[in-house]
Amino acid sequence: MKTIDYIPTSKIERAGKLVQTGAKIGVNYIKHYAEKVVNPDLTRDKLNENNAEDIYDGLKSLKGSALKVAQMLSMDKNFLPQAYVEKFSLSQFSVPPLSAPLVLKTFKSNLGKTPYEIFDEFNPNSVNAASIGQVHLAKKNGKKLAVKIQYPGVANSISSDLALVKPIAIRMFNLQGKDSDKYFKEVEDKLIEETNYLLELEQSREVVEACSKIENISFPNYYPEFSSEKIITMDWMTGIHLSEFTSKNFDQQTGDAIGQALWDFYMYQIHVLRKVHADPHPGNFLVDDHNQLIALDFGCMKQIPDDFYVPYFELINKNVITDQALFHKKLFELEILREDDTPEEVAYFTEMFHDLLSLFTKPFQNDTFDFADESFFNAIAELGKRFSEDTSLRKMNGNRGSKHFIYMNRTFFGLYNLMFDLKAKIVVKNYLKY
């Protein structure tokens, strides 16, 4: 794979790259409509493929938060065209890496030494490259290590990248007024946290210590002496990415066991630690030769405050969802309904979230749940289609929900998709035994 010798870091350079990408997309649309004149039956499939290709090519050269947005979008399988999901999913663990000279320069500026002075062996060629950093194989005292290096300039460009994305997001989600700032601030704060590898080191060690007792899941050890704010070193873990595992034939007993470990891992974090690994995409999980799950990368951890946790999980209770007065109360607590809402908005969003929550909480309604149930995921897709095509929604104030929904919903969307890929049948409250 071709390597990168330079990453644009200034606001002007990065904005220019996005403008170039926008121009390519405009050309794609012109070509599509010209061809449609000749062939009225032409679908948007080729247009989606071309747009996805051009958007991904533009973002992968920018890396950082711009590419992270693509990674987050790739998890929403039910809401994006398949061409976008397939192309954006490459950002999870397969993007052009930094060149060897740039890697050595990063080491020298962060640890004061070259990697060859620190490790017994070091491969300057990346084995894995994603949105914020890339991973190299090293050896020290006979132990294989994974060394993650952050791309230069990523942390400094987060605010400017989000400023470029903000107008598009405001139009897409019909956000209004300064109230929308809390959502962008939440995303910005989490992205800034992800660029602090010393924080990730601390969070990783906390999760490993707390969750090592969970069956059928393992974690790397981390090494502070070989880490810094831009470099983090951990055990080299051998396995295949979860997406590669689920693309192969596996028996259902194995799928159930891996799925149960994944489910228990998330439920234990959410309900016991009140802090969750909010980046559940396939690139952050491996499956080893013994069909044991391996969890990686704890840079994106979401703290769950009590004033959100309590009403959020009370809505899992069928008695709350079906009690109109109590349901209304919870919607206000979670900022889904607002004091300045019109009667029309109250009625609309009450119905909308009643339908959403009645569906999304199904995995919690019984002792077991079968994620192989395609009707559950088809219903999610249909609901997404219904709301995307509802023109009345565009007239409503889109500022809905606590800022904590962003990463909690991302967590559950990602988790549900991984569980579906595994076709796992799980015991819902199995985590309680830990």
C-alpha positions in Angstrom: 0.0 0.0 0.0 1.2 3.5 -0.8 2.5 5.4 2.2 1.9 9.1 3.1 4.8 11.5 3.6 2.6 14.5 4.5 -0.7 15.2 6.2 -2.5 18.5 5.6 -2.8 20.2 9.0 -3.8 23.8 8.4 -7.4 24.8 8.1 -6.9 26.2 4.6 -5.3 23.0 3.3 -7.9 20.8 4.9 -10.8 22.9 3.7 -9.3 22.9 0.2 -9.2 19.2 0.1 -12.9 19.0 1.1 -13.7 21.5 -1.7 -11.9 19.3 -4.2 -13.9 16.3 -3.0 -17.2 18.3 -3.3 -16.3 19.2 -6.9 -15.8 15.5 -7.8 -19.1 14.6 -6.3 -20.8 17.4 -8.3 -19.3 15.9 -11.5 -20.6 12.4 -10.5 -24.1 13.8 -10.2 -23.9 15.5 -13.7 -22.7 12.2 -15.2 -25.4 10.3 -13.5 -28.3 12.5 -14.7 -26.8 12.7 -18.2 -26.8 8.9 -18.4 -30.3 8.7 -16.9 -31.6 10.7 -19.9 -30.4 7.9 -22.1 -31.4 5.1 -19.7 -34.4 6.1 -17.5 -34.2 2.8 -15.6 -30.7 3.6 -14.3 -30.4 3.2 -10.5 -28.3 5.3 -8.1 -26.0 2.3 -7.3 -23.2 3.5 -9.5 -23.6 7.1 -8.3 -23.4 5.9 -4.7 -20.2 3.8 -5.5 -18.5 6.8 -7.2 -19.5 9.2 -4.4 -18.4 6.8 -1.7 -15.0 6.3 -3.5 -14.4 10.0 -3.9 -15.4 11.0 -0.4 -13.3 8.2 1.2 -10.3 9.1 -1.0 -10.6 12.7 0.2 -11.0 11.9 3.8 -8.2 9.2 4.0 -5.6 11.8 3.1 -6.8 14.1 5.8 -7.0 11.4 8.5 -8.0 12.5 12.0 -11.5 13.6 12.9 -12.5 13.8 9.2 -11.8 10.1 8.7 -13.3 9.3 12.1 -16.6 10.6 10.9 -16.5 8.1 8.0 -15.7 5.4 10.5 -18.7 6.3 12.7 -21.0 6.4 9.6 -19.9 3.0 8.5 -21.5 1.5 11.6 -25.0 2.7 10.6 -25.7 -0.2 8.2 -29.4 0.4 8.2 -29.3 4.1 7.2 -26.6 4.5 4.6 -26.4 3.0 1.0 -24.3 -0.2 1.0 -21.6 1.4 -1.2 -20.9 3.9 1.6 -20.9 1.3 4.3 -18.4 -0.9 2.4 -16.1 2.0 1.5 -16.3 3.8 4.8 -15.7 0.6 6.8 -12.1 0.6 5.4 -11.4 3.5 7.7 -11.8 1.1 10.6 -8.4 -0.6 10.0 -7.2 -0.1 6.5 -6.0 3.3 5.3 -2.7 4.5 3.7 0.0 4.5 6.5 2.7 7.1 7.3 6.0 6.6 5.6 9.0 5.3 7.6 10.8 8.7 7.8 7.6 10.3 9.3 7.3 7.4 11.8 10.9 7.9 13.0 10.4 11.7 13.2 7.3 11.1 15.4 9.3 8.9 17.8 12.1 11.3 18.0 9.9 14.2 18.9 7.8 12.3 21.4 10.2 9.9 23.2 13.5 11.6 22.4 14.8 8.4 20.8 14.3 6.5 17.6 12.3 3.2 17.9 15.5 1.3 17.3 17.1 2.7 20.4 14.0 1.7 22.5 13.1 -1.7 21.1 15.2 -4.7 20.2 13.4 -4.9 16.9 11.0 -2.5 15.2 9.2 -2.7 11.9 9.0 0.8 10.3 6.2 -0.4 8.0 2.7 -0.2 9.6 0.7 -3.4 9.9 -2.5 -1.5 10.6 -3.6 2.0 9.9 -6.8 3.7 10.9 -8.2 7.2 11.4 -6.1 8.6 14.3 -3.1 6.4 14.4 -1.3 3.3 13.0 0.2 0.2 14.6 3.7 -1.2 14.2 5.2 -4.5 15.4 8.1 -4.4 17.8 10.0 -6.7 20.1 11.5 -6.2 23.5 13.1 -8.9 25.7 11.6 -11.6 23.5 8.1 -10.2 23.8 6.1 -9.1 20.7 4.6 -5.6 21.1 2.1 -3.4 19.2 3.2 0.2 19.1 0.4 2.7 18.1 1.6 6.0 16.7 -0.6 9.0 16.3 -0.7 10.9 13.0 1.0 14.4 13.2 -1.3 17.3 13.5 -4.5 15.2 14.2 -5.2 16.8 17.6 -4.7 20.3 16.4 -7.1 20.0 13.5 -10.1 18.6 15.3 -11.9 21.9 16.0 -11.3 23.2 12.4 -12.5 19.9 10.9 -15.7 19.9 12.9 -16.3 23.6 12.0 -16.2 22.5 8.3 -18.6 19.6 9.0 -21.0 21.6 11.2 -23.1 23.4 8.5 -23.7 20.1 6.7 -24.7 18.4 9.9 -27.1 21.2 10.8 -28.9 20.8 7.5 -28.9 17.0 7.7 -30.4 16.8 11.2 -32.4 20.1 11.1 -30.7 21.5 14.1 -31.6 25.0 15.2 -30.0 27.7 17.2 -27.2 27.7 19.8 -28.8 24.6 21.5 -27.1 22.5 18.8 -23.6 23.5 20.1 -23.8 21.0 22.9 -23.8 18.1 20.4 -20.8 19.4 18.5 -19.0 20.1 21.8 -19.6 16.5 22.9 -18.1 15.1 19.7 -15.2 17.5 19.8 -14.4 16.7 23.5 -14.4 12.9 22.8 -12.2 13.3 19.7 -9.7 15.4 21.7 -9.7 12.7 24.4 -9.0 10.1 21.7 -5.8 12.0 20.7 -4.5 11.9 24.3 -2.7 8.5 24.5 -1.8 9.0 28.1 -5.5 9.1 28.9 -6.0 6.1 26.7 -3.3 4.3 28.6 -5.0 5.0 31.9 -8.4 4.0 30.6 -7.1 0.8 29.0 -5.5 -0.4 32.2 -8.7 0.4 34.2 -10.8 -1.6 31.8 -8.4 -4.6 31.7 -8.3 -4.7 35.5 -12.1 -4.5 35.9 -13.2 -6.8 33.0 -10.5 -9.5 32.9 -12.9 -11.8 35.0 -15.4 -11.9 32.1 -15.3 -15.3 30.4 -14.0 -15.8 26.8 -12.6 -12.3 26.4 -9.0 -11.2 26.8 -7.0 -7.9 26.6 -3.5 -6.8 26.0 -1.2 -5.5 28.8 0.0 -1.9 28.4 3.5 -0.5 28.9 3.7 3.1 30.3 7.5 3.1 30.0 7.2 2.9 26.2 4.3 5.3 25.9 3.7 9.0 25.6 0.9 11.4 24.7 1.3 10.4 21.0 2.6 6.8 21.3 1.1 3.9 23.2 2.7 0.4 23.5 0.8 -2.8 24.4 1.1 -6.6 23.9 0.9 -7.9 20.4 -2.4 -9.8 20.2 -2.8 -12.5 17.5 -6.1 -13.0 15.8 -8.3 -12.0 12.9 -10.6 -9.0 12.9 -14.2 -9.7 14.0 -15.5 -8.7 10.5 -13.1 -11.3 8.9 -14.2 -14.0 11.4 -18.0 -13.4 10.7 -17.4 -13.5 6.9 -16.3 -17.1 7.3 -18.3 -20.2 8.2 -18.5 -20.8 12.0 -20.7 -23.0 14.1 -23.5 -21.4 16.1 -22.1 -22.5 19.4 -18.9 -20.5 18.7 -21.0 -17.5 17.5 -23.1 -17.7 20.7 -20.0 -17.9 22.9 -18.2 -14.9 21.3 -21.5 -12.9 21.3 -22.1 -13.7 24.9 -18.6 -12.5 25.8 -19.2 -9.3 23.8 -22.6 -8.6 25.3 -21.4 -9.3 28.9 -18.4 -7.0 28.3 -20.7 -4.1 27.3 -23.4 -4.7 29.9 -20.8 -4.9 32.7 -19.2 -1.6 31.7 -22.5 0.2 31.3 -24.3 -1.1 34.4 -21.3 -1.6 36.8 -18.5 0.7 35.7 -20.9 3.4 34.3 -18.3 4.0 31.7 -18.3 2.3 28.3 -16.1 1.5 25.3 -18.1 3.7 22.8 -16.3 2.6 19.7 -17.7 -1.0 19.0 -16.6 -1.5 15.4 -15.1 -4.7 14.0 -11.6 -3.2 13.9 -11.5 -3.0 17.7 -12.1 -6.7 18.2 -10.1 -9.8 17.2 -10.9 -13.5 17.5 -7.9 -15.8 18.3 -7.2 -19.4 17.3 -9.2 -20.6 20.4 -12.2 -18.6 19.3 -11.7 -16.2 22.2 -12.6 -12.5 21.8 -9.9 -9.9 22.1 -10.8 -6.3 22.9 -8.5 -3.4 21.8 -8.3 0.4 21.7 -9.9 2.2 24.7 -9.3 5.7 23.5 -13.1 6.4 23.2 -14.6 5.8 26.6 -18.0 7.4 27.5 -18.7 8.3 31.1 -22.4 7.7 31.9 -23.7 10.2 34.5 -26.5 9.1 36.8 -29.0 11.8 35.7 -28.8 10.2 32.2 -28.3 6.6 33.1 -31.4 6.3 35.3 -34.1 7.6 32.9 -32.3 6.1 29.9 -32.5 2.6 31.3 -35.9 3.1 33.0 -37.2 3.2 29.4 -36.2 -0.4 29.0 -39.1 -1.2 31.3 -42.3 -2.1 29.4 -44.4 -0.6 32.2 -42.7 2.8 31.7 -43.1 2.8 27.9 -46.8 1.9 28.2 -47.6 4.4 30.9 -48.2 7.7 29.0 -47.7 10.1 31.9 -44.5 8.3 33.1 -43.2 8.0 29.5 -43.7 11.8 29.0 -41.8 12.5 32.2 -38.8 10.4 31.1 -38.8 12.1 27.7 -38.5 15.5 29.4 -35.7 14.2 31.7 -33.8 13.0 28.6 -34.4 16.3 26.8 -36.3 14.6 24.0 -39.3 16.8 24.7 -38.7 20.5 25.4 -40.6 23.1 27.3 -40.8 25.3 24.2 -42.3 22.5 22.1 -45.6 23.2 20.2 -48.4 20.7 20.9 -47.7 19.3 17.4 -44.0 18.7 18.3 -44.9 17.1 21.6 -47.4 14.7 19.8 -45.0 13.9 17.0 -41.9 13.2 19.0 -43.8 11.3 21.7 -45.1 8.9 19.0 -41.7 8.8 17.3 -39.7 7.8 20.4 -42.4 5.5 21.6 -42.0 3.5 18.3 -38.2 3.8 18.4 -37.9 2.6 22.0 -40.5 -0.1 21.7 -38.2 -1.6 19.0 -34.7 -0.9 20.3 -35.4 -2.2 23.8 -36.6 -5.6 22.5 -33.2 -7.3 23.4 -33.8 -6.4 27.0 -37.5 -7.5 27.3 -36.8 -11.3 27.9 -34.3 -13.5 29.6 -32.7 -14.4 26.2 -32.5 -12.7 22.8 -31.6 -14.1 19.4 -29.6 -11.6 17.3 -30.0 -13.9 14.3 -33.6 -12.7 14.1 -33.6 -10.8 10.8 -37.1 -9.4 11.4 -35.7 -7.3 14.3 -33.1 -5.7 12.0 -35.5 -5.4 9.1 -37.9 -3.5 11.5 -35.0 -1.1 12.4 -34.3 -0.5 8.7 -38.0 0.1 8.0 -38.2 2.6 10.9 -35.2 4.4 9.6 -36.7 4.6 6.1 -40.0 5.8 7.5 -38.4 8.8 9.4 -36.0 9.7 6.5 -39.0 10.0 4.1 -41.3 11.8 6.6 -41.4 15.4 5.2 -43.2 16.7 8.4 -40.0 15.9 10.4 -38.2 18.7 8.5 -40.5 21.3 10.0 -39.7 20.3 13.6 -36.9 21.6 15.8 -34.2 18.9 15.5 -32.5 19.6 18.8 -33.6 16.4 20.5 -32.1 14.5 23.4 -29.3 14.9 25.9 -25.8 15.2 24.4 -25.1 11.8 26.0 -27.3 10.1 23.4 -24.6 10.6 20.8 -22.2 8.1 22.1 -24.7 5.9 23.9 -26.7 5.4 20.7 -23.4 4.9 18.8 -22.5 2.2 21.3 -25.8 0.3 20.9 -25.9 0.6 17.1 -22.4 -0.8 16.9 -23.0 -3.5 19.4 -26.3 -4.6 17.8 -24.6 -4.8 14.4 -21.7 -6.9 15.7 -24.2 -9.2 17.5 -26.2 -9.6 14.2 -23.0 -10.5 12.3 -22.3 -13.2 14.9 -26.0 -14.4 14.8 -25.6 -14.8 18.5 -28.3 -16.0 21.0 -27.4 -14.6 24.4 -28.6 -14.6 28.0 -29.4 -10.9 28.6 -28.5 -10.6 32.3 -25.6 -13.0 32.3 -23.2 -10.2 33.2 -24.7 -10.1 36.7 -22.7 -13.1 37.7 -19.5 -11.0 37.5 
